[in-house]
Amino acid sequence: VQSSTSITATSPAGSGLIDIRVTTPGGTSATSGADQFTYITAPTVTAIAPGSGPQAGGTVVTITGTNFTGVTAVSFGATPATSFTFNSSTSITATAPAGSGLIDVRVTTPGGVSTISVADQFTYVGAPSVTSIAPSAGPTGGGTTVIITGTNLSGATAVKFGATAATVFTVNSATQITATSPAGGAGAVDITVNTAGGTSATSAADSFTYVAPPTVSSIAPISGPATGGTLVTIIGSNFSSATAVVFGVTAATGFTVQSPTSITATSPAGSGLIDIRVTTPGGTSATSGADQFTYIPAPTVTAIAPGSGPQAGGTVVTITGTNFTGATAVTFGATAATFTVQSSTSITTTSPAGSGLVDIRVTAPGGTSVTSAADQFTYIGPPVITSLAPTSGALAGGTSVTITGSGFSGASGVTFGAAAATAVTVVSATSITVTSPAGAAGTVDVKVTAPGGTSATSAADQFTYLTAPSVTAVSPAGGPLTGGTTVTIIGTGFTGTTGAAGVKFGAANATSYTVTSATSISAVAPAGTGVVDITVTNPGGTSAISVSDRFNYTAAPTITSIAPTSGPAPGGTVVTLTGTGFTAATAVAFGAAPATSFTVNSLTSITATAPAGSGVVDIQVTTPGGVSATSAADQFTYNTAPAVSGIAPASGSASGGTSVTISGSGFAGTSGPAGVRFGTANAASYVVNSATTITAVSPVGTGAVDIIITAAGQVSAATPAGRFSYLAAATQTTLASSQNPSTAGQAVTFTATVSSAGAIPSGTVTFQDGGTAIGTATLAAGAATLSISTLTAGLHSITAIFAGNASFVASTSPALAQTVNVPLDSVRLRAMQLNVTKMIAQNSGQAMSGAIFDAISEGFSEDAYLVLPSANGVRFNFTAEPRDDDDSTRSPGLSSYSQRSFGNRDDQASGRATVTGSGRGSTSRVDDAFAAIDQQTPRKTLQRWREDKQWLLWADVRTTGVDRWSSAPTAAGTNQFSQSSLYGRQLNALLGVTYKATPHILVGLVGGWETFDYTQQDINGRLKGDGWTTGAYLGWLITSALRYDAAVTFSGIGYQGSAGSAQGHFNGQRWMFATGLTGSHEMLGFLLEPSLRVYALWEHQAAYTDTLGTLQGTHDFASGRASAGLKGAYPLSWIDGIVLTPYLGIYGDYYFSQADAEPLAGMADTSLASTPLLQGWSARATGGLGSKFANGAGVLLGGELGGIGSTTRIWSLSAKARVPF
């Protein structure tokens, strides 16, 4: 409602013609033509044509649909049409704006906006672009198939090369078209593509070059060898981008386009006259006389004469072949020769120096002749001797020698040293036979002379003239008739001894022989008889016979008997051999072992000492006549050592007397006291029943021993089968305790009794506690005792172990369960520790947190004060000092938190104001400190100076006492009957420094010392000690009436405790965290200070062992107090300017603690004597009276009582005096 005559309304959905009516308290308006409102139907788009256009816009689009009358807008997507024309209610013509992608064409009329549908979609087609073409050039005649790559190529309607349409094109995809180039003039044109999106922009990427065909105007050279390889320079035009050069129909081996008018190409292999043609993108050059190239055939060699010559060269050779015209070189292998071209088929050349078989090759313009057997020329070298056979002969000559080597063809002579050989026959180019001439003893070189020269000397051609051999000694000088003796022949001239007849024994050839050197031969004698001469024959002749070369064939020895015929296996038996042919005996053997020694007594007797052996062996004698044949007469038997294979029984009494049957072998010959031994002791007696059985009586002994048999000097080996065990007597051990249970530290005697049937054991007993030895004792009359007072509290498993000995078996007693109780005083000491240390921590926490909170309060005060009494101590601030003070009051806007806490009733009463140079109030620090008691003190008007301080050094001393006001019985024998069972005091002294970083933030460091001494009468206990403290704190003045405090400290405490006879010293480490909120308010002259504070402590106490030997375990606990309450003060004026200020505070406290203490080792009952301390809820009251004199001095007396409502009371008293200066 705009006014009483105007309303603005928003139409709801509707259709057709309707009346708009207004309703007021006066009724509803009547309908009329003036209120009629027509709902117009929204337009619809049913078709658009065309359905696409370029992204640049400009496409004229005919829109078909309904309800177009009154059209106010046409949009393509979110963009208005560039223009539009209303044709009829069903047709609109609109010009598309610039755009992209697929969009909806929408019509807006008073009836609304047409809804989108597939029928109204219009596609902006991007302009095509050409990014590359391939190939990028083609002939001016056209016809090149070009692949066009780009974007937006779909629907292409035309492709043009410059201004000329492609002959034909195909759209392969949106990014590729294949088109055929039309004919065009030489030069570059742009290929463009037309689509509904427009025509592609030209760029270097679409440039296509029409190239004119190449022409060849000359070539150089115009010929080359048929094998190809000729570098030809081609001169012409339009050679740029040449793609091929062909010689006839064969592509050039390679070519390089030097310029548009020059190409260098390498000819391929070919023949005859051909045309060289060049191909470029512009086509292939036409053939003409200017491009003709002739292939010249290579020369061929069909024959040479002669086919060989000396290595020094100089041979004139005629070469026959073809295509020699223009020859430029003739080579023998790799060496050039001089030559003359006689004709196209003949050349005359002179061979250079060379060797071996080489090919003669001719080089002409057509190339170099191919090698073949027809062109091979052989260089002939001097003859070479590789071996002679034989290599030695007699001095008189006449030895037929075969010479092997090479180059012997046409040989004209052979010499032995300087003497010519006779009867020279050239068998082949590699073999000659000659007869040696006479010569002197020694070695000479054999040389062959042939057309190639004379052979060079070498070790292979050496021939030795030998003298006749001589024999100076033979060894041995005799052997058996059967032969086979290896004889060493000593002499001279043995070199060259060969053949079966080279060594002879008399008329018989040696069985075999080896020429060891020129002076030694090893030969095997053949069978023979009597004395013969050994002769040696070599090419130098046969040795002359002499006494030195004689060899005597001797008959072999025989053994007819031996005595004795047996002996021990270790040897040493002296045996006499009787037989024949023993003269010059060289060896006596027992089986395969030589006798230890032997002596030839005569031709028929030998004495020999038997070596070690076993079984039955043959004794054989070796002489130059051979080795005696074996027979029963020479057999010697080695007696085996006795062996024990079993005993029965295998054990017996240690006192001896057991009859033992011993089984085994080799027992025959066992005799003497030591014939049978049990270990090192001789058997008491024994009887040899047979070679395999002995019955023996055991001597006295101990342990396990081996039964040893000695027979015929041989001793049986110790084996498990012969082991005899002496049996010890069984024992039984029992154990008793003199006191069970006992108390830790109390002496206990353990008695072990060891018994055995029929005897009293002796030896050592070891006492163990749970497997650990605690002492040893020696048995006396079968008993051993051990006294010990070091057993710790707990249950002990005691055993006695008898070690046993050779006569008695070890035994162990059953375990004795010895109970050792904890001393009662140790239990009471533990109780003292667990309870009192918590209380000490609580009192220290209360003292330290209170001192720190006071320091924070003072730090925020405008002025520090010298002395401040706390609830249970006295505080000194060493930075307090006089400052400016007048009788005026502080400015209302400058009062600090501390001022609000203490109040300033003088300012309110007098209405005076003070303005100082520093802009701060100017009452003294001592006045501020006692502001709660000096409200009525008149102000002086003296002017003083002051210095603003940010640092505050303070000290605080507090004392605390405790009494129990009730008692209760506890477990473990520690009932409490007296009233004040626990009492004592402790002192906490702290020194700190505060730094006021900002008007609202201060920080500080604190250190301190504490001492304490508490007594608990009911357990005769006392706990005292001292410790140190260090820490830090923080204060934040949130508002002028609210402050937040926090502190953390760490303390190291040393405790000394006692309970009866138990004493101990232990250490503790304590952490404290304290925090709280404190308010300040003034109401009706009362100064009120509400607070909410908490401190928490964590302490760890190390384990220790008390003087009674009891291990007191670790003790960990947490404790603390949360408190909330209110303190109030009211200052009163009294006589002579004295102001008295009583104050009173009441607080609710919640004490909490939690402990984790290891139980005492060995205690069955872990309950300990305990003193109920502050725990849970209780109340605390503080109060006192302060006074301030006219001269500024003041005194304050105060006290506090905590634990109200609990069984334990903690009290404190304090007094404070001040003197301003």
Summary of the structure (lengths in Angstrom):
residues: 1221
radius of gyration: 70.2
end to end distance: 82.1
largest distance: 185.1
contacts: 4131
relative contact order: 0.04
helix: 8%
strand: 54%
